[in-house]
Amino acid sequence: MDTIDENIKYANTLRGDFYCSKEQFENSKENIFAKSWQLVGDDSHLSQANFKKPFVFLDEFISEPLLVLNNNTHGFKCYSNVCTHRGNILIDKPCKAKEITCKYHGRRFNCNGELIFMPEFKEVKNFPLKQDNLSEIPLNSWRQFLFCSLNPKINFNSLIQDMEKRIGWMPIEKFQFDSESSKVYFVNANWALYCDNYLEGFHIPFVHKELNKVINYEDYKTEIFSYSNLQLAESSSEKTCFVIPENSVDFGKNIAAYYFWIFPNMMFNFYPWGLSVNIVKPLKPNLTKVEFRTYVWDETKRDSGAGSILDKVEKQDEEIVENVQKGVKSRYYKSGRFSPKMEMGVHHFHKLVSSFIGT
């Protein structure tokens, strides 16, 4: 893969074949996503001691069977959900139990992942070994959200600290999950193209006419951090903006939305009414699943401002991104260039993709 020039004024974008190549798609599994932190969910469903929930790392992409639990003594833990005897899936649905018991041959583990019983194994030599315990998976939390990684390359705090520093004044733990307004979209485009589109406001006046009326395009800003970035959308109307405390660096501004992107595929979009978490999940080189998870802070503000037409904006984005997917396959398209003012976020993303794929 070509290296992306550090200087945006000279840099070319990722090549068009990156978005179509099965080889690059497969490379991204281990080189990008297995090394990344992925959102497991929020901790509301794990409040009870000994509660356990099975999940996979990334649906249909890296379908690693995992298990998150509340072991009461040491808090939240994440383990492999595969029995170390013959590979059976241990837990197939959320449950509350003091131990983890395999339904195949009765092997049992405690809530620290340690093997505690195996029938008919008295004659087995050099048993049990460390490998007979469940593998523990790195797990971290930010506010009520849990994140795990199979082989983390990035320190979790360095990933999340800039978002916490900027919007830490919000009572995020009080935001309530709203399943009815949470949605799943399927986009006929590469996962990275979807991220490209998210990471710039350049297209807003051309694609999102209604959104453009709510925000001040001229004041739209992008701030770059190590493994994340922020797009700051301001508005001319105080009615559709945050009430920002004096200790915030944004005090005195009419902020309509904070759009935080976390490498490689997580988006935390803060609006005066609450938070929309978007998770971009690759399925095929030209197919992506996007989950919108809604957390409400103030229901009375959901019908106005930048966060009031999320479904419409999403469908407008999908139409554009799907057209771009068709275009980058063209024999006449190789790569593009960046606007130094409006495409800083895309340039940052492409540099990270290039560096991770190259390792």
C-alpha positions, 0 to 999 in steps of 0.5 A, a space after each residue: 500500500 502506498 504511504 500517504 504524505 504527511 503534508 496534506 498539500 502534497 498528499 494523494 488519497 488512498 487508491 481507488 482499488 483499496 475500496 474494491 480489493 478482496 486482498 485489502 479487505 482481508 488485510 484490514 481484518 488483522 492489521 486494522 480491526 483485530 488491533 482496534 478497540 470495538 464497542 461492546 455496548 453499555 453496562 446497563 445490561 450487566 448491572 447484576 452480579 454474575 450476569 453474562 452476555 455472549 457476543 462476537 467481536 465484529 458481525 460476519 467480519 471477525 466473528 470471534 465468539 466472546 463473553 462479557 460478564 460482571 464477576 462481582 469481585 473484579 467488575 467487568 471482564 471479557 473472555 473467549 466464549 469457546 470451551 478449551 476442551 473441544 471448542 464448543 460455544 459456552 454461552 449462547 444467550 444472556 444469563 445469570 450464573 455463578 459458573 460457566 459450564 460447557 453443555 457438551 462435556 461438562 467442563 466448568 470455569 469460574 467467573 475469572 475464566 479459570 478451569 475448576 472441574 472436568 469430568 473423566 480427566 483424572 488419568 490425564 497427565 500435566 493437566 490442567 495447564 494455563 491453556 485450559 483456562 479461558 483466554 481473557 480479552 482486553 476490556 476497558 470502559 469509558 463512562 457507561 460504555 465497554 470496549 474490547 480488543 483482540 490484539 490492541 495496538 493503541 492505548 485505550 486512554 489515548 484513544 478516548 481522552 480527547 473526547 472526554 476532555 472536550 465533552 466531559 461536562 455532559 452527564 453522559 451516564 444519565 443518557 438513556 438508551 432508546 431502542 425504538 429510534 436505534 437503527 441498522 443500515 446496510 450500505 452497498 459500499 466499502 467501510 472506509 468509503 463510509 468513513 471518508 464521507 463522515 470525516 468531512 463537512 465539505 459535502 454538506 452544502 451539496 448533499 444535505 440542504 436541510 442540515 446546511 440551513 441549521 449549521 454555519 458551513 463557514 465556521 465548520 472546523 475539524 480538529 485532529 488528535 492521535 487516533 481520533 478527530 472532532 468536527 465542530 458544527 456551529 449554528 447561528 441560532 442559540 435555540 438549537 445549540 448546547 448550553 455550554 458551561 464556562 469551564 469549557 473551551 467552547 463556552 460562548 460558541 453556539 455549538 449545534 453538534 460535536 462529531 467525534 470519530 474514533 479510529 477505525 470505525 466508531 462515531 460518537 455524535 453529540 447533540 443537545 438532545 443526546 448521543 447517536 453512536 454509529 458503528 461501521 461494520 465491514 461485511 464485504 469489500 462493497 457492503 457495510 453494516 452501520 448501527 445507529 445506537 440512540 442515547 437520549 438526554 433531553 427528549 424535548 430537543 429531538 425535533 430541532 437542530 442538527 440532530 433532528 433529521 438523522 435518518 434523512 441525512 443518513 440516506 442522503 449519505 448512502 446514495 452518495 457513498 454508493 455512487 462513489 463505490 461505483 466510481 472508484 472501480 473505474 479504470 480511469 480513477 486512480 486516486 484523488 487529492 485533499 482540500 487542506 481546509 475541508 478534508 483534514 479528517 479524511 487525510 488523517 484517516 488515510 494516513 492511519 489506514 496506510 500505517 496500519 495496513 503497512 505493519 
